[in-house]
């Protein structure tokens, strides 16, 4: 069973530097804990009812808001580079990792 961190750990996390280093598919990025508004944008972007153009715009907005400028640039450049190890699932994994920063929630189903 998943054990969430203690309340003290959660409180300490809330008062520390908001930027965190994340690594997805070998790409290291700096991301911050998203605001509730940013998470709302992501929820709308991942809705099956969102038109593709709106979905794209919202995903870009979510990532630009929650990654440093340098990290966002490196992500976009890696996505355009055919020699990069980035896959189709990398963007989804970056969004999932950023969306769950600072939470005690598991992001995958438990095997139990």
SVG drawing of the C-alpha trace seen along z (x, -y; Angstrom):
<svg xmlns="http://www.w3.org/2000/svg" viewBox="-16 -32 37 39">
<polyline fill="none" stroke="black" stroke-width="0.4" points="0.0,0.0 1.2,-3.6 2.2,-5.5 1.9,-9.3 4.5,-11.6 3.9,-13.0 2.1,-16.3 5.5,-17.9 7.1,-16.7 4.2,-18.2 4.4,-21.5 8.2,-21.7 7.8,-21.0 5.3,-23.9 7.8,-26.4 10.9,-25.4 12.1,-26.5 9.3,-25.9 11.7,-24.7 12.4,-21.0 14.8,-19.1 13.0,-16.4 14.4,-13.9 12.2,-12.3 13.7,-10.1 17.2,-11.5 16.1,-15.1 16.7,-17.1 14.3,-20.0 13.5,-22.5 9.8,-22.6 7.6,-24.1 4.6,-22.8 1.7,-23.8 -1.1,-26.1 -4.7,-24.9 -5.4,-27.1 -2.6,-25.5 -3.9,-22.0 -7.4,-23.1 -5.8,-24.1 -4.2,-20.6 -7.5,-18.9 -9.2,-20.8 -6.4,-20.0 -6.6,-16.3 -10.4,-16.1 -11.6,-14.0 -14.0,-16.8 -11.3,-19.5 -10.6,-20.2 -7.1,-19.3 -6.0,-22.9 -7.2,-24.0 -5.6,-20.9 -2.3,-21.8 -2.5,-25.4 -3.4,-24.4 -0.6,-21.9 1.9,-24.5 0.5,-27.0 0.7,-24.5 4.3,-23.6 5.5,-27.2 3.9,-28.2 5.5,-25.4 8.9,-25.0 11.7,-27.5 12.2,-29.3 15.4,-27.4 13.8,-24.0 10.8,-24.7 13.2,-25.6 15.3,-22.5 12.1,-20.4 10.9,-21.9 14.3,-21.6 14.6,-17.9 11.2,-17.2 12.3,-18.6 15.7,-16.9 15.5,-13.5 18.6,-12.3 17.0,-13.0 15.9,-10.0 12.6,-11.8 9.6,-9.6 5.9,-10.3 5.2,-9.5 7.8,-11.9 5.5,-14.9 2.8,-13.0 5.4,-11.9 6.7,-15.5 3.1,-16.7 2.4,-13.8 5.6,-14.5 5.0,-18.3 1.3,-17.8 2.2,-15.6 5.1,-17.6 4.6,-18.3 1.8,-15.7 1.7,-12.5 -0.5,-10.9 0.8,-7.9 0.4,-8.3 0.2,-4.6 -2.2,-1.9 -1.0,0.2 -0.3,3.8 -2.2,4.9"/>
</svg>
